[in-house]
């Protein structure tokens, strides 16, 4: 069974859904982890960095605009990343969840060790505390596992994986 456009759309929706528990994990770990600083979580840091970058180093946006933009960018990024997962994910739920965890870690490392610092919208993750790094890795593991679980719980998606007598064709 080859992925089609509906898999990409469902993957995007699953990415948005997976961002909910991810955000809960980030907020809770931010509250309880020793060594975790009191500053904003990375999605807000990224949003402020985007605003700074677009406005020549200054953020003139209101708090309400920053909050709304943070939610939009955070969930939008989760959806965009989720859209790609069905194109490469295993067809069986067990391996898919494992692949989802690895995919979540790849999204974290690609974003926080590569893309975001390269764009100049957030510092490199090597400058984060151990607590912040643990928080973000845990959140991305939750995101990836949830992404795969949500995708494979949709009736009809990857139907061939639920019917081993059917063959890709």
OpenMM code with the backbone's topology and positions (N, CA, C; nanometers):
from openmm import Vec3, app, unit

residues = "UNK UNK UNK UNK UNK UNK UNK UNK UNK UNK UNK UNK UNK UNK UNK UNK UNK UNK UNK UNK UNK UNK UNK UNK UNK UNK UNK UNK UNK UNK UNK UNK UNK UNK UNK UNK UNK UNK UNK UNK UNK UNK UNK UNK UNK UNK UNK UNK UNK UNK UNK UNK UNK UNK UNK UNK UNK UNK UNK UNK UNK UNK UNK UNK UNK UNK UNK UNK UNK UNK UNK UNK UNK UNK UNK UNK UNK UNK UNK UNK UNK UNK UNK UNK UNK UNK UNK UNK UNK UNK UNK UNK UNK UNK UNK UNK UNK UNK UNK UNK UNK UNK UNK UNK UNK UNK UNK UNK UNK UNK UNK UNK UNK UNK UNK UNK UNK UNK UNK UNK UNK UNK UNK UNK UNK UNK UNK UNK UNK UNK UNK UNK UNK UNK UNK UNK UNK UNK UNK UNK UNK UNK UNK UNK UNK UNK UNK UNK UNK UNK UNK UNK UNK UNK UNK UNK UNK UNK UNK UNK UNK UNK UNK UNK UNK UNK UNK UNK UNK".split()
positions = [
    Vec3(0.0849, -0.1180, 0.0000),
    Vec3(0.0000, 0.0000, 0.0000),
    Vec3(0.0891, 0.1238, 0.0000),
    Vec3(0.0734, 0.2067, -0.0992),
    Vec3(0.1540, 0.3270, -0.1101),
    Vec3(0.0830, 0.4413, -0.0394),
    Vec3(0.1590, 0.5289, 0.0268),
    Vec3(0.0963, 0.6453, 0.0905),
    Vec3(0.0300, 0.7331, -0.0149),
    Vec3(-0.0822, 0.7945, 0.0227),
    Vec3(-0.1472, 0.8880, -0.0684),
    Vec3(-0.1714, 1.0198, 0.0040),
    Vec3(-0.2350, 1.1120, -0.0656),
    Vec3(-0.2566, 1.2466, -0.0101),
    Vec3(-0.3343, 1.2416, 0.1207),
    Vec3(-0.4286, 1.1495, 0.1327),
    Vec3(-0.5056, 1.1434, 0.2576),
    Vec3(-0.4173, 1.1035, 0.3754),
    Vec3(-0.3143, 1.0211, 0.3511),
    Vec3(-0.2203, 0.9861, 0.4583),
    Vec3(-0.1470, 1.1107, 0.5078),
    Vec3(-0.1103, 1.1981, 0.4157),
    Vec3(-0.0393, 1.3206, 0.4525),
    Vec3(-0.1298, 1.4120, 0.5348),
    Vec3(-0.2548, 1.4248, 0.4930),
    Vec3(-0.3505, 1.5087, 0.5664),
    Vec3(-0.3765, 1.4506, 0.7049),
    Vec3(-0.3973, 1.3202, 0.7109),
    Vec3(-0.4198, 1.2556, 0.8405),
    Vec3(-0.2944, 1.2640, 0.9266),
    Vec3(-0.1774, 1.2519, 0.8650),
    Vec3(-0.0518, 1.2674, 0.9394),
    Vec3(-0.0397, 1.4064, 0.9996),
    Vec3(-0.0798, 1.5085, 0.9237),
    Vec3(-0.0768, 1.6460, 0.9756),
    Vec3(-0.1725, 1.6602, 1.0936),
    Vec3(-0.2924, 1.6055, 1.0802),
    Vec3(-0.3886, 1.6120, 1.1905),
    Vec3(-0.3364, 1.5363, 1.3125),
    Vec3(-0.2761, 1.4200, 1.2888),
    Vec3(-0.2196, 1.3422, 1.3996),
    Vec3(-0.1051, 1.4185, 1.4657),
    Vec3(-0.0269, 1.4911, 1.3878),
    Vec3(0.0812, 1.5726, 1.4434),
    Vec3(0.0288, 1.6823, 1.5339),
    Vec3(-0.0820, 1.7430, 1.4947),
    Vec3(-0.1449, 1.8460, 1.5792),
    Vec3(-0.1978, 1.7820, 1.7073),
    Vec3(-0.2674, 1.6694, 1.6930),
    Vec3(-0.3202, 1.5993, 1.8110),
    Vec3(-0.2061, 1.5586, 1.9042),
    Vec3(-0.0970, 1.5075, 1.8491),
    Vec3(0.0172, 1.4632, 1.9302),
    Vec3(0.0846, 1.5791, 2.0030),
    Vec3(0.0664, 1.6997, 1.9534),
    Vec3(0.1253, 1.8171, 2.0176),
    Vec3(0.0569, 1.8484, 2.1503),
    Vec3(-0.0663, 1.8020, 2.1696),
    Vec3(-0.1368, 1.8264, 2.2969),
    Vec3(-0.0653, 1.7568, 2.4127),
    Vec3(-0.0477, 1.6222, 2.4104),
    Vec3(0.0233, 1.5600, 2.5235),
    Vec3(0.1688, 1.6053, 2.5330),
    Vec3(0.2296, 1.6352, 2.4202),
    Vec3(0.3661, 1.6861, 2.4218),
    Vec3(0.3735, 1.8151, 2.5027),
    Vec3(0.2791, 1.9038, 2.4791),
    Vec3(0.2763, 2.0326, 2.5486),
    Vec3(0.2513, 2.0136, 2.6970),
    Vec3(0.1634, 1.9215, 2.7308),
    Vec3(0.1358, 1.8916, 2.8718),
    Vec3(0.2630, 1.8415, 2.9404),
    Vec3(0.3350, 1.7518, 2.8742),
    Vec3(0.4605, 1.6991, 2.9301),
    Vec3(0.5616, 1.8122, 2.9480),
    Vec3(0.5739, 1.8986, 2.8478),
    Vec3(0.6686, 2.0104, 2.8594),
    Vec3(0.6331, 2.0998, 2.9777),
    Vec3(0.5067, 2.1349, 2.9898),
    Vec3(0.4656, 2.2255, 3.0974),
    Vec3(0.4857, 2.1621, 3.2346),
    Vec3(0.4525, 2.0346, 3.2471),
    Vec3(0.4668, 1.9676, 3.3762),
    Vec3(0.6134, 1.9499, 3.4141),
    Vec3(0.6957, 1.9066, 3.3201),
    Vec3(0.8383, 1.8907, 3.3497),
    Vec3(0.9048, 2.0261, 3.3762),
    Vec3(0.8603, 2.1272, 3.3081),
    Vec3(0.9115, 2.2639, 3.3316),
    Vec3(0.8861, 2.3043, 3.4769),
    Vec3(0.7729, 2.2597, 3.5277),
    Vec3(0.7341, 2.2940, 3.6641),
    Vec3(0.8121, 2.2148, 3.7688),
    Vec3(0.8472, 2.0883, 3.7401),
    Vec3(0.9013, 2.0015, 3.8456),
    Vec3(1.0487, 1.9642, 3.8333),
    Vec3(1.1085, 1.9785, 3.7165),
    Vec3(1.2468, 1.9341, 3.7004),
    Vec3(1.3449, 2.0238, 3.7746),
    Vec3(1.4352, 1.9623, 3.8514),
    Vec3(1.5399, 2.0429, 3.9139),
    Vec3(1.6334, 2.0988, 3.8061),
    Vec3(1.6735, 2.2209, 3.8259),
    Vec3(1.7638, 2.2838, 3.7306),
    Vec3(1.6955, 2.3454, 3.6104),
    Vec3(1.5663, 2.3258, 3.5984),
    Vec3(1.4927, 2.3861, 3.4873),
    Vec3(1.4665, 2.5312, 3.5236),
    Vec3(1.5038, 2.6226, 3.4373),
    Vec3(1.4923, 2.7646, 3.4683),
    Vec3(1.3483, 2.8147, 3.4578),
    Vec3(1.3264, 2.9335, 3.5060),
    Vec3(1.1909, 2.9886, 3.5096),
    Vec3(1.1513, 3.0607, 3.3816),
    Vec3(1.2398, 3.0683, 3.2862),
    Vec3(1.2094, 3.1369, 3.1614),
    Vec3(1.1061, 3.0610, 3.0794),
    Vec3(1.0756, 3.1137, 2.9622),
    Vec3(0.9734, 3.0505, 2.8783),
    Vec3(1.0198, 2.9170, 2.8212),
    Vec3(0.9233, 2.8363, 2.7835),
    Vec3(0.9517, 2.7095, 2.7171),
    Vec3(0.9990, 2.7358, 2.5739),
    Vec3(1.0666, 2.6387, 2.5123),
    Vec3(1.1205, 2.6588, 2.3780),
    Vec3(1.0207, 2.7063, 2.2715),
    Vec3(0.8956, 2.6589, 2.2697),
    Vec3(0.8068, 2.7142, 2.1665),
    Vec3(0.7920, 2.8668, 2.1761),
    Vec3(0.7882, 2.9190, 2.2963),
    Vec3(0.7798, 3.0642, 2.3127),
    Vec3(0.9133, 3.1299, 2.2755),
    Vec3(1.0242, 3.0669, 2.3139),
    Vec3(1.1556, 3.1201, 2.2755),
    Vec3(1.1679, 3.1298, 2.1233),
    Vec3(1.1207, 3.0265, 2.0543),
    Vec3(1.1265, 3.0249, 1.9084),
    Vec3(1.0392, 3.1363, 1.8514),
    Vec3(0.9189, 3.1497, 1.9047),
    Vec3(0.8284, 3.2547, 1.8567),
    Vec3(0.8901, 3.3925, 1.8752),
    Vec3(0.9467, 3.4174, 1.9922),
    Vec3(1.0130, 3.5457, 2.0155),
    Vec3(1.1299, 3.5639, 1.9190),
    Vec3(1.2028, 3.4549, 1.8929),
    Vec3(1.3131, 3.4612, 1.7982),
    Vec3(1.2670, 3.4925, 1.6567),
    Vec3(1.1542, 3.4347, 1.6169),
    Vec3(1.0983, 3.4629, 1.4846),
    Vec3(1.0588, 3.6105, 1.4755),
    Vec3(0.9897, 3.6595, 1.5781),
    Vec3(0.9502, 3.8008, 1.5787),
    Vec3(1.0732, 3.8917, 1.5754),
    Vec3(1.1740, 3.8587, 1.6551),
    Vec3(1.2976, 3.9380, 1.6554),
    Vec3(1.3626, 3.9384, 1.5174),
    Vec3(1.3685, 3.8214, 1.4573),
    Vec3(1.4324, 3.8071, 1.3259),
    Vec3(1.3578, 3.8873, 1.2194),
    Vec3(1.2252, 3.8813, 1.2247),
    Vec3(1.1444, 3.9523, 1.1257),
    Vec3(1.1424, 4.1032, 1.1480),
    Vec3(1.1692, 4.1458, 1.2714),
    Vec3(1.1620, 4.2877, 1.3060),
    Vec3(1.2990, 4.3479, 1.3356),
    Vec3(1.4028, 4.2912, 1.2806),
    Vec3(1.5357, 4.3474, 1.2957),
    Vec3(1.5877, 4.3495, 1.4377),
    Vec3(1.5562, 4.2459, 1.5164),
    Vec3(1.6114, 4.2347, 1.6507),
    Vec3(1.5259, 4.2921, 1.7619),
    Vec3(1.4063, 4.3345, 1.7299),
    Vec3(1.3201, 4.3863, 1.8367),
    Vec3(1.1808, 4.3258, 1.8244),
    Vec3(1.1214, 4.2963, 1.9373),
    Vec3(0.9871, 4.2406, 1.9403),
    Vec3(0.8918, 4.3484, 1.9896),
    Vec3(0.8095, 4.3985, 1.8995),
    Vec3(0.7111, 4.5006, 1.9355),
    Vec3(0.5730, 4.4411, 1.9557),
    Vec3(0.5626, 4.3089, 1.9460),
    Vec3(0.4324, 4.2438, 1.9556),
    Vec3(0.3805, 4.2463, 2.0990),
    Vec3(0.2496, 4.2489, 2.1111),
    Vec3(0.1864, 4.2443, 2.2440),
    Vec3(0.1991, 4.1038, 2.3017),
    Vec3(0.1796, 4.0929, 2.4313),
    Vec3(0.1831, 3.9618, 2.4980),
    Vec3(0.0773, 3.8698, 2.4379),
    Vec3(-0.0391, 3.9221, 2.4116),
    Vec3(-0.1467, 3.8409, 2.3540),
    Vec3(-0.1067, 3.7877, 2.2155),
    Vec3(-0.0465, 3.8729, 2.1346),
    Vec3(-0.0009, 3.8307, 2.0018),
    Vec3(0.1066, 3.7238, 2.0134),
    Vec3(0.1998, 3.7412, 2.1056),
    Vec3(0.3052, 3.6412, 2.1251),
    Vec3(0.2473, 3.5084, 2.1720),
    Vec3(0.1508, 3.5121, 2.2637),
    Vec3(0.0891, 3.3883, 2.3118),
    Vec3(0.0158, 3.3166, 2.1984),
    Vec3(-0.0640, 3.3914, 2.1241),
    Vec3(-0.1387, 3.3307, 2.0139),
    Vec3(-0.0448, 3.2781, 1.9057),
    Vec3(0.0585, 3.3527, 1.8759),
    Vec3(0.1552, 3.3104, 1.7747),
    Vec3(0.2306, 3.1863, 1.8192),
    Vec3(0.2623, 3.1784, 1.9481),
    Vec3(0.3317, 3.0608, 2.0011),
    Vec3(0.2469, 2.9360, 1.9810),
    Vec3(0.1199, 2.9440, 2.0141),
    Vec3(0.0300, 2.8291, 1.9959),
    Vec3(0.0212, 2.7924, 1.8482),
    Vec3(0.0021, 2.8917, 1.7639),
    Vec3(-0.0103, 2.8674, 1.6206),
    Vec3(0.1167, 2.8038, 1.5630),
    Vec3(0.2315, 2.8602, 1.5954),
    Vec3(0.3575, 2.8057, 1.5430),
    Vec3(0.3874, 2.6667, 1.5988),
    Vec3(0.3643, 2.6470, 1.7283),
    Vec3(0.3930, 2.5184, 1.7916),
    Vec3(0.3065, 2.4070, 1.7322),
    Vec3(0.1765, 2.4308, 1.7258),
    Vec3(0.0864, 2.3286, 1.6718),
    Vec3(0.1015, 2.3150, 1.5204),
    Vec3(0.1299, 2.4248, 1.4526),
    Vec3(0.1534, 2.4185, 1.3087),
    Vec3(0.2770, 2.3367, 1.2745),
    Vec3(0.3828, 2.3550, 1.3536),
    Vec3(0.5059, 2.2775, 1.3321),
    Vec3(0.4800, 2.1295, 1.3600),
    Vec3(0.4039, 2.1011, 1.4668),
    Vec3(0.3682, 1.9625, 1.4965),
    Vec3(0.2897, 1.8992, 1.3833),
    Vec3(0.1977, 1.9760, 1.3252),
    Vec3(0.1204, 1.9255, 1.2119),
    Vec3(0.2053, 1.9048, 1.0879),
    Vec3(0.2918, 2.0000, 1.0591),
    Vec3(0.3780, 1.9879, 0.9410),
    Vec3(0.4715, 1.8669, 0.9541),
    Vec3(0.5296, 1.8487, 1.0713),
    Vec3(0.6177, 1.7341, 1.0936),
    Vec3(0.5384, 1.6038, 1.0884),
    Vec3(0.4178, 1.6056, 1.1430),
    Vec3(0.3336, 1.4864, 1.1405),
    Vec3(0.2944, 1.4445, 1.0000),
    Vec3(0.2792, 1.5415, 0.9107),
    Vec3(0.2380, 1.5120, 0.7732),
    Vec3(0.3374, 1.4221, 0.7010),
    Vec3(0.4636, 1.4325, 0.7364),
    Vec3(0.5669, 1.3551, 0.6681),
    Vec3(0.5791, 1.2119, 0.7195),
    Vec3(0.5374, 1.1884, 0.8427),
    Vec3(0.5589, 1.0570, 0.9041),
    Vec3(0.4923, 0.9418, 0.8279),
    Vec3(0.3683, 0.9546, 0.7801),
    Vec3(0.3079, 0.8406, 0.7093),
    Vec3(0.3827, 0.8006, 0.5823),
    Vec3(0.4627, 0.8891, 0.5286),
    Vec3(0.5360, 0.8582, 0.4063),
    Vec3(0.6505, 0.7602, 0.4298),
    Vec3(0.6907, 0.7443, 0.5559),
    Vec3(0.8062, 0.6595, 0.5838),
    Vec3(0.7816, 0.5595, 0.6965),
    Vec3(0.6675, 0.5648, 0.7592),
    Vec3(0.6423, 0.4839, 0.8781),
    Vec3(0.6143, 0.3374, 0.8445),
    Vec3(0.6524, 0.2484, 0.9348),
    Vec3(0.6176, 0.1067, 0.9186),
    Vec3(0.4665, 0.0871, 0.9193),
    Vec3(0.4229, -0.0203, 0.8596),
    Vec3(0.2798, -0.0460, 0.8472),
    Vec3(0.2192, -0.1135, 0.9699),
    Vec3(0.2990, -0.1665, 1.0576),
    Vec3(0.2457, -0.2346, 1.1763),
    Vec3(0.2590, -0.1435, 1.2977),
    Vec3(0.1613, -0.1516, 1.3866),
    Vec3(0.1535, -0.0572, 1.4977),
    Vec3(0.2752, -0.0615, 1.5893),
    Vec3(0.3222, -0.1782, 1.6270),
    Vec3(0.4380, -0.1863, 1.7176),
    Vec3(0.5613, -0.1178, 1.6604),
    Vec3(0.6040, -0.1604, 1.5413),
    Vec3(0.7185, -0.0918, 1.4807),
    Vec3(0.6901, 0.0558, 1.4516),
    Vec3(0.5648, 0.0883, 1.4216),
    Vec3(0.5315, 0.2287, 1.3931),
    Vec3(0.5517, 0.3158, 1.5167),
    Vec3(0.5137, 0.2662, 1.6347),
    Vec3(0.5332, 0.3451, 1.7572),
    Vec3(0.6828, 0.3632, 1.7837),
    Vec3(0.7604, 0.2571, 1.7669),
    Vec3(0.9056, 0.2704, 1.7814),
    Vec3(0.9625, 0.3701, 1.6824),
    Vec3(0.9158, 0.3628, 1.5580),
    Vec3(0.9606, 0.4580, 1.4561),
    Vec3(0.9143, 0.5995, 1.4912),
    Vec3(0.7939, 0.6099, 1.5503),
    Vec3(0.7439, 0.7415, 1.5916),
    Vec3(0.8323, 0.8044, 1.6978),
    Vec3(0.8773, 0.7231, 1.7922),
    Vec3(0.9692, 0.7733, 1.8964),
    Vec3(1.0990, 0.8226, 1.8311),
    Vec3(1.1543, 0.7422, 1.7419),
    Vec3(1.2774, 0.7831, 1.6728),
    Vec3(1.2531, 0.9075, 1.5874),
    Vec3(1.1376, 0.9150, 1.5259),
    Vec3(1.1029, 1.0310, 1.4445),
    Vec3(1.0916, 1.1565, 1.5319),
    Vec3(1.0291, 1.1427, 1.6481),
    Vec3(1.0210, 1.2551, 1.7420),
    Vec3(1.1591, 1.3033, 1.7838),
    Vec3(1.2486, 1.2096, 1.8097),
    Vec3(1.3867, 1.2467, 1.8453),
    Vec3(1.4587, 1.3124, 1.7274),
    Vec3(1.4297, 1.2651, 1.6073),
    Vec3(1.4897, 1.3272, 1.4886),
    Vec3(1.4379, 1.4694, 1.4691),
    Vec3(1.3101, 1.4904, 1.4962),
    Vec3(1.2531, 1.6250, 1.4865),
    Vec3(1.3194, 1.7160, 1.5899),
    Vec3(1.3358, 1.6664, 1.7133),
    Vec3(1.4029, 1.7473, 1.8157),
    Vec3(1.5454, 1.7821, 1.7723),
    Vec3(1.6224, 1.6807, 1.7352),
    Vec3(1.7626, 1.7068, 1.7035),
    Vec3(1.7761, 1.7937, 1.5790),
    Vec3(1.6980, 1.7663, 1.4767),
    Vec3(1.7052, 1.8477, 1.3563),
    Vec3(1.6664, 1.9927, 1.3808),
    Vec3(1.5683, 2.0116, 1.4674),
    Vec3(1.5200, 2.1467, 1.4968),
    Vec3(1.6128, 2.2210, 1.5913),
    Vec3(1.6389, 2.1626, 1.7073),
    Vec3(1.7096, 2.2337, 1.8139),
    Vec3(1.8616, 2.2276, 1.8036),
    Vec3(1.9130, 2.1327, 1.7227),
    Vec3(2.0575, 2.1257, 1.7010),
    Vec3(2.0959, 2.1784, 1.5630),
    Vec3(1.9965, 2.2024, 1.4784),
    Vec3(2.0267, 2.2414, 1.3419),
    Vec3(1.9490, 2.3603, 1.2897),
    Vec3(1.8248, 2.3377, 1.2531),
    Vec3(1.7456, 2.4367, 1.1797),
    Vec3(1.7244, 2.5663, 1.2578),
    Vec3(1.6776, 2.5565, 1.3806),
    Vec3(1.6465, 2.6785, 1.4573),
    Vec3(1.7702, 2.7646, 1.4834),
    Vec3(1.8831, 2.7058, 1.5265),
    Vec3(2.0029, 2.7895, 1.5405),
    Vec3(2.0509, 2.8457, 1.4057),
    Vec3(2.0412, 2.7652, 1.2993),
    Vec3(2.0850, 2.8117, 1.1678),
    Vec3(2.0014, 2.9298, 1.1198),
    Vec3(1.8726, 2.9294, 1.1523),
    Vec3(1.7854, 3.0413, 1.1145),
    Vec3(1.8016, 3.1615, 1.2069),
    Vec3(1.8715, 3.1405, 1.3183),
    Vec3(1.8921, 3.2503, 1.4126),
    Vec3(1.7709, 3.2833, 1.4967),
    Vec3(1.6814, 3.1839, 1.5160),
    Vec3(1.5618, 3.2101, 1.5962),
    Vec3(1.5666, 3.1467, 1.7353),
    Vec3(1.6675, 3.0650, 1.7615),
    Vec3(1.6883, 3.0077, 1.8952),
    Vec3(1.8322, 2.9625, 1.9065),
    Vec3(1.8841, 2.9678, 2.0285),
    Vec3(2.0211, 2.9203, 2.0506),
    Vec3(2.0275, 2.7688, 2.0313),
    Vec3(2.1457, 2.7179, 2.0110),
    Vec3(2.1706, 2.5745, 1.9955),
    Vec3(2.1387, 2.5049, 2.1274),
    Vec3(2.0838, 2.3850, 2.1189),
    Vec3(2.0452, 2.3100, 2.2392),
    Vec3(2.1630, 2.2777, 2.3302),
    Vec3(2.2841, 2.2803, 2.2799),
    Vec3(2.3995, 2.2533, 2.3669),
    Vec3(2.4123, 2.3593, 2.4765),
    Vec3(2.3487, 2.4735, 2.4579),
    Vec3(2.3516, 2.5803, 2.5584),
    Vec3(2.2399, 2.5669, 2.6620),
    Vec3(2.1537, 2.4675, 2.6448),
    Vec3(2.0454, 2.4436, 2.7405),
    Vec3(2.0976, 2.3663, 2.8613),
    Vec3(2.0276, 2.3805, 2.9729),
    Vec3(2.0600, 2.3014, 3.0914),
    Vec3(2.0263, 2.1546, 3.0647),
    Vec3(2.0798, 2.0674, 3.1487),
    Vec3(2.0468, 1.9254, 3.1367),
    Vec3(1.8972, 1.9032, 3.1567),
    Vec3(1.8381, 1.9790, 3.2490),
    Vec3(1.6945, 1.9678, 3.2732),
    Vec3(1.6131, 2.0066, 3.1514),
    Vec3(1.6529, 2.1157, 3.0853),
    Vec3(1.5814, 2.1608, 2.9648),
    Vec3(1.5960, 2.0584, 2.8530),
    Vec3(1.7156, 2.0031, 2.8386),
    Vec3(1.7376, 1.9020, 2.7350),
    Vec3(1.6538, 1.7779, 2.7632),
    Vec3(1.6518, 1.7332, 2.8879),
    Vec3(1.5705, 1.6166, 2.9245),
    Vec3(1.4229, 1.6433, 2.9000),
    Vec3(1.3775, 1.7611, 2.9355),
    Vec3(1.2383, 1.8004, 2.9148),
    Vec3(1.2026, 1.7915, 2.7666),
    Vec3(1.2865, 1.8473, 2.6814),
    Vec3(1.2561, 1.8509, 2.5391),
    Vec3(1.2650, 1.7129, 2.4748),
    Vec3(1.3601, 1.6324, 2.5178),
    Vec3(1.3693, 1.4962, 2.4641),
    Vec3(1.2468, 1.4160, 2.5061),
    Vec3(1.2091, 1.4243, 2.6324),
    Vec3(1.0899, 1.3525, 2.6792),
    Vec3(0.9657, 1.3973, 2.6028),
    Vec3(0.9506, 1.5269, 2.5832),
    Vec3(0.8336, 1.5795, 2.5124),
    Vec3(0.8287, 1.5289, 2.3682),
    Vec3(0.9431, 1.5201, 2.3031),
    Vec3(0.9455, 1.4733, 2.1650),
    Vec3(0.9247, 1.3221, 2.1547),
    Vec3(0.9657, 1.2477, 2.2560),
    Vec3(0.9343, 1.1042, 2.2609),
    Vec3(0.7836, 1.0859, 2.2715),
    Vec3(0.7211, 1.1606, 2.3604),
    Vec3(0.5747, 1.1543, 2.3759),
    Vec3(0.5071, 1.1925, 2.2444),
    Vec3(0.5554, 1.2990, 2.1809),
    Vec3(0.4958, 1.3431, 2.0542),
    Vec3(0.5037, 1.2319, 1.9498),
    Vec3(0.6210, 1.1723, 1.9328),
    Vec3(0.6389, 1.0694, 1.8308),
    Vec3(0.5558, 0.9441, 1.8563),
    Vec3(0.5527, 0.8993, 1.9812),
    Vec3(0.4728, 0.7806, 2.0152),
    Vec3(0.3240, 0.8087, 1.9961),
    Vec3(0.2805, 0.9282, 2.0354),
    Vec3(0.1397, 0.9646, 2.0188),
    Vec3(0.1053, 0.9779, 1.8713),
    Vec3(0.1930, 1.0388, 1.7945),
    Vec3(0.1716, 1.0534, 1.6500),
    Vec3(0.1438, 0.9179, 1.5862),
    Vec3(0.2296, 0.8206, 1.6116),
    Vec3(0.2130, 0.6878, 1.5520),
    Vec3(0.0853, 0.6211, 1.6008),
    Vec3(0.0564, 0.6328, 1.7290),
    Vec3(-0.0636, 0.5703, 1.7848),
    Vec3(-0.1899, 0.6303, 1.7246),
    Vec3(-0.1946, 0.7615, 1.7139),
    Vec3(-0.3109, 0.8275, 1.6553),
    Vec3(-0.3274, 0.7864, 1.5088),
    Vec3(-0.2183, 0.7835, 1.4349),
    Vec3(-0.2270, 0.7451, 1.2940),
    Vec3(-0.2840, 0.6051, 1.2766),
    Vec3(-0.2354, 0.5128, 1.3541),
    Vec3(-0.2764, 0.3744, 1.3350),
    Vec3(-0.4054, 0.3393, 1.4071),
    Vec3(-0.4647, 0.4344, 1.4760),
    Vec3(-0.5953, 0.4083, 1.5360),
    Vec3(-0.7080, 0.4536, 1.4439),
    Vec3(-0.6751, 0.5207, 1.3350),
    Vec3(-0.7757, 0.5686, 1.2403),
    Vec3(-0.8237, 0.4525, 1.1541),
    Vec3(-0.9525, 0.4263, 1.1532),
    Vec3(-1.0045, 0.3190, 1.0676),
    Vec3(-0.9686, 0.3449, 0.9212),
    Vec3(-0.9171, 0.2419, 0.8582),
    Vec3(-0.8866, 0.2511, 0.7167),
    Vec3(-0.7439, 0.2914, 0.6861),
    Vec3(-0.6793, 0.3669, 0.7739),
    Vec3(-0.5428, 0.4077, 0.7446),
    Vec3(-0.4516, 0.2872, 0.7643),
    Vec3(-0.3699, 0.2656, 0.6684),
    Vec3(-0.2800, 0.1513, 0.6707),
    Vec3(-0.3582, 0.0210, 0.6880),
    Vec3(-0.4720, 0.0127, 0.6172),
    Vec3(-0.5585, -0.1047, 0.6288),
    Vec3(-0.4836, -0.2336, 0.5978),
    Vec3(-0.3873, -0.2269, 0.5089),
    Vec3(-0.3116, -0.3477, 0.4749),
    Vec3(-0.2370, -0.4028, 0.5950),
    Vec3(-0.2007, -0.3160, 0.6892),
    Vec3(-0.1283, -0.3638, 0.8062),
    Vec3(-0.2198, -0.4401, 0.9007),
    Vec3(-0.3493, -0.4162, 0.8887),
    Vec3(-0.4450, -0.4865, 0.9748),
    Vec3(-0.4965, -0.6139, 0.9071),
    Vec3(-0.4641, -0.6297, 0.7814),
    Vec3(-0.5102, -0.7454, 0.7045),
    Vec3(-0.3898, -0.8078, 0.6346),
    Vec3(-0.3145, -0.8921, 0.7064),
    Vec3(-0.1913, -0.9458, 0.6498),
    Vec3(-0.2142, -1.0278, 0.5233),
    Vec3(-0.3386, -1.0707, 0.4963),
    Vec3(-0.3638, -1.1463, 0.3756),
    Vec3(-0.3664, -1.0566, 0.2513),
    Vec3(-0.3768, -0.9255, 0.2720),
    Vec3(-0.3704, -0.8321, 0.1584),
    Vec3(-0.2240, -0.8011, 0.1299),
    Vec3(-0.1927, -0.7834, 0.0057),
    Vec3(-0.0549, -0.7539, -0.0336),
    Vec3(-0.0488, -0.6176, -0.0970),
    Vec3(0.0657, -0.5521, -0.0795),
    Vec3(0.0866, -0.4249, -0.1484),
    Vec3(0.0833, -0.4523, -0.2974),
    Vec3(0.0282, -0.3589, -0.3688),
    Vec3(0.0222, -0.3918, -0.5076),
    Vec3(0.0357, -0.2795, -0.5953),
] * unit.nanometer
topology = app.Topology()
chain = topology.addChain("A")
for resn in residues:
    res = topology.addResidue(resn, chain)
    for name in ("N", "CA", "C"):
        topology.addAtom(name, app.Element.getBySymbol(name[0]), res)
